[in-house]
């Protein structure tokens, strides 16, 4: 049978991702799901902050939405590696439809209750984590190995595109009527669920379906052993965790600055669009920097750039300058996100990708919920300018640690060895593929010759 005749071959042929049907279905389904989530993420903040005027109250909902990064990641990663990925994603979409729908009804009836919003934010984020872990791992089973980098960049660009459309859509829908962003999110999750029903390929390797010894804790421990065994990954995770806390202060600080300068929710939305456009640009150009700098220089360069830019948030003379500073910060984030996720998912075997992804997200983003609380308390207690200068000083310390951790000769040699190993593996894959391509015509010729001999034999028997 030719490659084209193999039932799984069509979705794994090398070439453009736009010709990969199953990847496009996953990409679109996850994209519209993220679109709905982005619309509600900003809407929670606007709903609480514009209703109460309290940054602390708004930070409580943000805390509930980010808390799953701390408490849900580990069990989610282990369970996603055990469960069927397609069914997991369907269940997560269905759960989010019910949870967010309850907020839309409550807002429409003008019966807001802060604990209810916090509970829904927590549930929605928890289900979103499970969905994202399953989808990231599934993508590597519907694209060929040589397209992993392109698929990762496409997914990161999709996340930024969802922010470009979702966050301003949330602000505009909120301005129209307060329940509209949540109704919109319900519709997006319904569409995401439908796309999953049309994906043909199995979304995990056969060995991932085998039972593994030990329970949930043993599976989580196996993931930690893998991640902890990567020395420079550990160092990078520490840097990402610290900088992500600061990003929470920046995010809420943007809302506070806009309101203090007489802006409106649509103004916040427009600034978030600019951030997301530059974040997507960073993701789309990440291969340029990966090919020329490598992950080591990217980590150092991005952290140094953030240390220079973050203090300028509090010193920007107007909203245009503020948008420019945030745009550059998010451009660097787009580059670093692609580099980090690609490194993790390429390094981990299929049956560990859910756990590896969850542990990385836990260690790098688990403290975001604490960062949200810190943001509210900090911005309510001191001026926004002073708060941003504190953020810049903290980022300066992180940048120094990045240089110390990744600027040595040992790391440069380790990166060179990793690249050489990757090149050897790539050459081996190409050699095997070329061997298969040469063998297939030979098999076809052999089959044709055998057919002619049988036909000749038949003629001889008939004489």
Secondary structure, DSSP 8 states (H G I E B T S, - for coil): --GGGSTTGGGT-SS-GGG-HHHHHHHHHHHHHHHHHHHHHHHHHHHHHHHH--HHHHHHHHHHHHHHHHHTHHHHHHHHHHS-HHHHHHHHHHHHHHHHHHHHHHHHTT---HHHHHHHHHHHHHHHHHHHHHHHHHHTTTS-GGGHHHHHHHHHHHHHHHHHHHHHHHHHHHHH-TTHHHHHHHHHHHHHHHHHTT--S-SS-GGGGS--SS-HHHHHHHHHHHHHT-HHHHHHHHHHHHHHHHHHHHHHHHHHHHHHTT--HHHHHHHHHHHHHHHHHHHHTHHHHHHHTHHHHHHHHHHHHHHHHTTHHHH-SSHHHHHHHHHHHHHHHHHHHHHHHHHHHHHS-GGGHHHHHHHHHHHHHTTHHHHHHHHHHHHHHS-HHHHHHHHHHHHHHHHHHHHHHHSSHHHHHHHHHHHHHHHHHHHHHHHHHHHHHHHHHHHHHHHHHHHHHHHHHHHHHH-
